[in-house]
Amino acid sequence: MLKLAGARLLDDRDARHVGAAMATDPVGCCMVASRVEVAGVDPWRLGGELWGYGSRLDGLCFAGANLVPLRGGRSALRAFADRAARRVRCCSSLVGPAEQVIGLWEELEPGWGPARDVRADQPLLAMKTRPLVPPDPLVRPVRPDELDRYLPAAIAMFVEEVGVDPGLGDSGVGYRARVAELLAAGRAFARFEGGQVVFKAEIGAMSTRVGQIQGVWVHPARRGRGLGTAGTAAVVDRLVRGLGRTASLYVNAYNAPARAAYHRVGFRQVGQFATVLF
């Protein structure tokens, strides 16, 4: 089916094989599976390209706003790097399973480097059961008409976590639109106090089996009081009990307070991610 000598662009004829490959790691593949399940494999509908390597899809990589190598050994990663290097870099990050991300970055760094940041150790966590701590009853889905109240917290989280202002370049139009989409889909959650967001989190990607939580943030003045633990538990409860999904997220290994909070909620490590930021 696939050329053994290099990577090739996949299309809807490969959909069954792509689905089978991603089913072997539903948590690790959630970001891409959530798109493929809705749009299929055709690049025009998918909003990016899926590259395959090997006759049985031994290697699989998504190329879009982020470059996401899902599986593959050294030969596959070299083939993906060769294909990526043919174009001007347009992705904002490499993200995914640590072995594949770091291996791909070793191939791409001479041409694409230096990176703004390399986060090589990001534990990938998951849980299938209800949270071990009581969910915060005041955490709820954010309504679309609350976008202007929610957006400052989302921007603060982004700056704190990623290190850049999401409004740079287009005055925030693109980021505002992405946040508005999450609100419209009912996948942004917050606790409001006096009209201000004191806790927020989002379900950034959701496949038929897994929901990946992102953007967990507590207002600086309210940290250390358990809002992050109880708030995350509320989102987990929505995913596990309300939507029948496994809840997952990944966290920087050095973020000890967040890791402790997630452990209290009930998350356990199931893999390791890495991220290369440009």
C-alpha positions in Angstrom: 0.0 0.0 0.0 2.7 2.5 1.0 6.1 3.1 -0.5 8.8 1.6 1.7 11.5 4.1 0.7 9.8 7.2 2.1 6.7 8.9 3.5 3.7 9.5 1.4 0.5 11.6 1.7 -2.4 9.6 2.9 -6.0 10.0 1.7 -9.4 8.5 2.4 -8.4 5.2 0.8 -6.1 4.8 3.8 -8.8 5.6 6.4 -9.3 2.1 7.7 -5.6 1.6 8.2 -5.2 5.0 9.9 -8.0 4.2 12.3 -6.5 0.8 13.2 -3.1 2.4 13.8 -4.5 5.1 16.0 -6.6 2.6 17.9 -3.5 1.1 19.3 -2.9 4.2 21.4 -6.2 6.1 21.8 -4.8 8.5 24.5 -1.6 9.4 22.7 -3.4 9.8 19.4 -6.4 11.8 20.7 -5.4 15.1 19.1 -5.3 13.7 15.6 -8.0 11.0 16.0 -10.5 13.8 17.0 -10.0 15.4 13.6 -9.9 12.2 11.5 -13.1 10.9 13.0 -14.9 14.1 11.9 -13.2 15.0 8.7 -11.6 11.8 7.4 -8.1 11.6 6.0 -8.5 13.8 2.9 -6.2 16.8 3.5 -8.7 19.4 2.3 -11.3 18.5 4.9 -8.8 17.5 7.6 -7.1 20.9 7.7 -3.7 19.3 7.4 -1.9 16.3 6.0 -1.4 12.7 7.3 1.8 11.1 6.3 2.4 7.4 6.4 5.4 5.2 6.3 5.7 1.5 5.8 3.4 -1.1 4.3 1.5 -1.4 7.6 1.6 2.2 8.6 4.6 1.6 10.9 5.0 5.4 10.9 2.2 8.0 11.1 2.5 11.8 11.3 0.1 14.7 11.1 1.3 18.0 9.5 -0.9 21.0 10.2 -0.7 23.9 12.6 1.3 21.5 14.7 3.6 18.7 13.5 2.5 15.6 15.4 4.5 12.4 14.9 2.3 9.7 16.3 4.4 6.6 15.7 7.5 5.4 13.9 11.1 4.4 14.4 14.2 6.1 13.1 13.6 5.3 9.4 10.1 6.7 9.6 11.1 9.8 11.4 13.9 10.5 8.9 11.3 10.1 6.1 8.9 12.5 7.8 11.8 15.0 8.3 12.7 14.7 4.6 9.1 15.5 3.7 8.8 18.4 6.2 12.1 19.9 5.1 10.9 20.4 1.6 8.6 23.2 2.7 9.0 26.4 4.7 8.2 25.7 8.3 4.6 26.7 9.0 3.8 24.8 12.2 4.0 26.5 15.6 5.3 23.3 17.4 6.2 19.7 17.3 4.1 17.8 19.9 3.3 14.2 20.6 4.9 11.0 22.0 8.3 12.0 23.3 10.3 9.4 21.5 8.9 10.4 18.1 9.0 14.2 18.8 12.6 14.2 20.0 13.7 11.9 17.2 12.0 14.0 14.6 13.5 17.2 16.1 17.0 15.7 15.9 16.4 15.3 12.2 14.9 18.8 11.7 16.9 20.9 14.0 19.8 21.6 11.6 17.4 23.3 9.2 14.6 24.5 11.4 16.5 25.3 14.6 17.0 26.8 17.0 13.7 26.2 18.9 12.3 28.7 21.3 11.9 25.9 23.9 12.2 22.2 24.1 10.0 20.4 26.7 11.3 16.9 26.5 9.6 15.5 29.6 5.8 15.9 29.7 4.0 13.0 31.5 0.9 11.9 29.6 -1.8 11.2 32.2 -5.2 9.5 31.9 -8.1 8.2 34.0 -11.3 6.3 33.2 -13.0 6.5 36.6 -14.8 9.3 38.4 -12.5 11.7 40.2 -11.2 10.8 43.6 -12.0 14.3 45.0 -15.3 16.1 45.0 -15.8 18.2 41.8 -16.3 21.9 42.2 -20.0 22.4 41.7 -19.5 26.0 40.6 -17.4 25.0 37.6 -19.7 25.0 34.5 -19.6 25.3 30.7 -18.9 28.9 29.6 -21.6 30.4 27.5 -20.8 31.9 24.1 -22.0 35.3 25.3 -19.4 35.2 28.1 -16.5 35.2 25.7 -15.3 38.7 26.6 -15.2 37.7 30.3 -13.5 34.4 29.6 -10.9 35.6 27.1 -8.6 37.5 29.5 -8.1 34.4 31.6 -7.5 32.3 28.4 -4.8 34.8 27.3 -3.2 34.9 30.7 -3.0 31.1 30.7 -1.5 31.1 27.2 1.2 33.7 28.1 2.1 31.9 31.3 2.2 28.4 29.7 3.6 29.1 26.2 5.6 32.2 26.9 4.2 34.4 24.1 1.1 36.6 23.6 -1.4 34.8 21.4 -2.5 38.2 20.1 0.8 38.9 18.3 0.6 39.1 14.6 -3.1 39.5 14.1 -4.2 41.5 17.1 -5.7 38.4 18.7 -8.3 37.8 16.0 -7.3 34.2 15.4 -6.9 33.2 19.0 -10.3 34.8 19.9 -11.9 32.8 17.1 -10.4 29.5 18.4 -11.6 30.3 22.0 -15.0 31.2 20.6 -15.2 27.8 18.9 -14.5 26.0 22.2 -17.3 28.0 23.9 -19.7 27.2 21.1 -18.9 23.5 21.4 -19.5 23.5 25.2 -15.9 22.5 25.8 -14.7 25.5 27.9 -15.3 25.4 31.6 -14.8 28.0 34.3 -15.7 29.1 37.8 -16.7 32.8 38.0 -16.5 34.9 41.1 -17.8 38.5 40.9 -17.8 38.2 37.1 -14.1 37.2 37.0 -12.7 33.8 36.0 -10.9 32.2 38.9 -10.5 28.7 37.4 -10.6 27.6 33.8 -10.0 24.6 31.6 -10.9 23.3 28.2 -11.4 20.0 26.4 -9.1 20.8 23.6 -9.6 17.6 21.6 -12.2 14.9 21.9 -12.3 11.6 20.0 -15.0 8.9 20.5 -12.9 7.4 23.2 -10.8 10.1 24.9 -11.1 13.8 25.8 -7.9 15.8 26.3 -8.0 18.5 28.9 -5.9 21.7 28.2 -5.5 25.2 29.5 -5.9 24.5 33.2 -5.4 27.8 35.0 -6.2 29.3 38.4 -6.1 33.1 39.0 -2.8 33.9 40.7 -4.5 35.4 43.7 -6.5 32.2 44.3 -3.8 29.6 44.0 -3.0 27.2 46.8 -6.6 26.9 47.9 -7.6 23.7 46.0 -9.5 25.4 43.1 -7.3 23.7 40.5 -7.8 20.3 42.0 -11.6 20.6 42.4 -12.0 22.4 39.1 -10.1 19.8 37.2 -12.2 17.1 38.9 -15.3 18.8 37.6 -14.0 18.6 34.0 -12.9 15.0 34.5 -16.4 14.2 35.8 -18.0 15.7 32.8 -15.8 13.7 30.5 -16.0 10.3 32.3 -19.5 10.3 33.7 -21.2 12.7 31.3 -19.6 11.9 28.0 -18.3 8.4 28.5 -14.7 9.3 27.6 -11.3 8.6 29.2 -10.0 11.9 30.5 -6.4 12.7 29.6 -3.9 15.6 29.7 -0.1 16.1 29.6 1.9 18.3 32.0 5.4 19.6 32.2 7.4 17.3 34.5 8.8 20.3 36.4 5.4 21.6 37.4 5.2 19.9 40.7 2.1 21.6 42.1 0.1 20.7 39.0 1.3 17.1 39.0 0.3 16.7 42.6 -3.1 18.2 42.0 -3.7 15.8 39.0 -2.6 12.9 41.1 -5.1 13.8 43.8 -7.8 13.9 41.2 -6.9 10.4 40.1 -4.7 10.7 37.0 -2.0 8.2 36.4 0.8 8.3 33.9 0.3 6.3 30.8 3.0 7.7 28.5 5.3 10.6 27.9 4.9 13.5 25.5 7.3 16.2 24.4 6.9 19.6 22.8 9.2 21.7 20.7 8.0 25.3 20.5 9.0 27.8 17.8 
